[in-house]
Amino acid sequence: MYGTEKRWGETDWRRRLGYALLGELHVPGRLRSWHVIRELRRRGLWRDAPLDFYDAGGGEGALAYHVARRFPSWRVVVGDNERSTVERALEIKARLRLGNLEVRHVDLRDPGDERAFDVVVCADVLEHIHEDDLVVKHLAHALKPGGILIVTSPSVPQPRHLPVVAWRERRIGFDAAEYGHVRQGYSPEALGRLLEDAGLDVESIRFTFGRFGTLMFDIFFAVGDNRPNPAVFLALFPLYMGLAALDTALPSRHGAAVFGVGRKH
């Protein structure tokens, strides 16, 4: 189950139990990874055959753990710039004993590997970095010829959200800058230009978190985001998962997130 590995890095027994029984508890993050997995399936890459995979800015590494356990023949790297996050990822890796997984402390603004990976994923990271163009160029350099870069970000302009979202933001004093956002996100055109300027062929740009995904996110955020009441979370979990499944299965003409794929020559 996606995200069960995170229980090994959790100290709160209730959340640890939640990860063990339900998998990834941050359902918007889970949906974001589902869209990445769907893209890999569509391209015939979701199989146990040798592949070099990099989750750039992957946080604690939920996606990296998942693919490393599922596909032993993959070489999987996850990198993040938050030391506490990397330390937690290393703790989880030690418990999982995954020889095909590497955890790195990285600054994506610095040059990294060259021609090393078949797939690079950069999910909801660029909106946190001023030098987004530099980061995308470094990630493009990290691709082998023919490799793909998958980038996701909040979209601009955002679709209309439920009024309860604005109420919740006022109640908690929400400030995007406190979450490290230096920009709201990208339009499909802006994301496409970033990929092109890095020398990649833009293969697809589409919306995710459409009507159903946005509704799921709105409810999830309104009732407590990362630290909801456990009873409320359990009651709503089937709804979250159902809406996420619909978002993955159905195309979206508009959405709260944009999903781009670029290929290296």
N, C-alpha and C positions, 0 to 999 in steps of 0.2 A: 504494500500500500504506500502511496506517495507520501513522504514526509514522516513516516514512523521513526526514522533514524534520529530525528531531532530530540527524541525523549532522552537520549544519552547526554545531551548538553543542558538539560533542564533541572533546576533545583526544586522548583515548586511541584509537590507531588501530584496536585490536581492537573496541572498542565502536562506533567510527565505521563500520567494515566491517559489524558486526552490524546496526546501524540500516539501512544501505544495502541489505543482503540480506534481512533478516527483518522490518524495520519495528520498531515499539515493542517493546523488550526487556523492559519491566516488564509481564508478561502480565496480572497482576491489574488494572493501570491500563487496559490494552487492553480487557479484558473489561468494565470499568466503562463505558468509552466505547461499546462495542458495545451495551450496554443502552440508553444514551441514543439512539444512532442507531436502534435498533429502535423506540423510542417515537416518534421523529420520522417514521419510515416509517409506522408504524401510523396516525399522524394526517395523513398525506398531505403532510407538510412537507419530506420528503427529496427535493427537486427544485430545479432551477435557476430559481427565481422570486424576485423581490425579498423579502428577509426580513432583519430586524435581529436579530442573534444575539450574546449576551453570555455568555462563560465566566467566571464570577465565582470568583476564587481558582483560576484554571486553570493555575497553575504556569508551566512553560516553554511551554505552549500547544499540546500535541500535537493535541488535539481542534480547537482554533481553526485551526491550520495546515491540518488535513485538510479541514475544511468550506470554508475560504476558497479553497483550491485547487480543490476539487471544484465549488463553486458560485460563479462569478464575480459573479453578481448579488446575493449576500448581502453585507451589511455586517457584518463580524465584529470583535468587541472581546474581548480577553482581558485580565484584570486580576489582579494578585497583589501582595502586600505585601512580599515578599522582594526587596530590590533586586538581589541577585546573580542571582536567577531572572529578574527582568525584564530585566536586562542581557543575559542569555543569550538570552532570547526576542527581544529587539531585534536581536541579532546574527543569529539564524536568519531573522527577517523580512527583514533587509537582503539576505541571500543569496537568499531566495525571490522578492524583488521583488513582493510582493503589495500592490497598491494598495487592496484591499478589507479589509485587516487592520490593526487598530490595537492596539498593546500599551500598557497603562497600569500605572503604579505606583499602587495604590489601598489604602486601608484600608476594608474593607467595613463597618466600624462607623460610618463617616462617610456622610452623605447623598451620593447620587450623581445620576445622570440620573433624570429623571422622564418617564414615558410614552414611552420611547425604544426599547424592544425588544419583538419578537414572542416571542422565546424567551430565557429566562435559565436557565443551567445552573449549579448549585452542587454540585459532586461531591466528596464526602468532605472538606468544609471545616468545617462547623458544629461537628464534634466538637473542633475546635481553638480555638474562640472562646467565651469566657465569655458574651458578650452575643449569644447566638444569636438570641434573639427580635428584637433590634434589627436585626441583619443581615437576617433574613428580611423584616422590614417595609421596609427600604430596597430590597431586591431586588423586592419586590412593587410599590413605587412606581416602579421602573424599567420595569415592564411597560406596554405599551400596553393599552388595553381589549381584552379577549379574548385577551391574551397568556398564555403558560404559564411557570411556574417549575418546573423539574425539580431535585429535591434527592435526593442519595444520602448514605448514612452507614452505618457499621457498625451492626448491629442489636444490641439487648439484649433478652433474654439471648442470648449467642452459642450456636450449635449446638456439638455436641461435635467437637473437632478431633482429629487423629491425635496419639498420644502423643509422636511425634517433634517436634511443635511445642513442647511444654513443655520437652523436652530442649534444643532449639535456643535457646529463650529463656533457660534457665539458663546455657547455655554462653556466650552472648554478653552475659549480664547485661542482657537486654532490660527496658526501663522505658518504659511508654507515655508517661509525662510527657516523656521525652527526645525523643519524636517530636512533641511539642507538643500531645498530647491533654489536654484538660481534662475530658473525660467519655468513657465507653466508647462511647457511641453513643445510639441512640434505638429505642424500641419503635415499632411502627406507629402506636399510639395517640398517643404523644408527638409523633411527626413530624406527624401529622395536626393536632394541636392547634396546633403552631407555624404551619402554613399557614393554619389558620382564624383564629388570632389576628392574622395579618397582613392579614386581610380577603379571603383567597382562597377560592374554592370548591374543595374537595378532590375531584379527579376520580378519582384512583386512588392506592392505597398497596399495594405488593406487596413480596415478598422477591426478592432476587437473590442470587447466590453460594449457590445451593442445594447439593445433594449433590455435583454435579460441579464447580461453581465453587469450593466450599470445599476439595474434594480437590486441585484444581489449586493453590489458594493454599497449602495446607499443604505440598505437595511443593516448590513454588517457594521458600517461606520456609525450609524445612528444609535445602535444598541450597545456600543462600547468598544468597537474596533479590536485592538489587541488584548484588552483586558475586560471582557464582558462578564456579566454574571454567569456562572457556569450553568445554572438551570435554564436561563434564557438561551444561552448558546446551544445547548443540547436540543432544546425545543425547536430552534430555528435551523439547526444543521441540515436536516433533510431538504428544507426549502433552499438553503444556500447551494447545496450540491445539485439539486434539480435545475435551478436557474443557471448554474455554471455549465452543466451538461448541455443545456439548450444553446447557450452562447457559443460553445465549442462546435456544436453540430450545424448551426444555422449561420449563413453569411450575414454580414451587417453592412448596410449602406452608410451608416454613421455610427460612431462609437466614442467612448471615453478614452480609448487607447488606440495608438497607431502601431502597426507591425510591419517592419520592412525587412527585405532579404536582398543582399547584394552578393554577387559572385565575382571572385577574382579571375582574371584572364588566365 
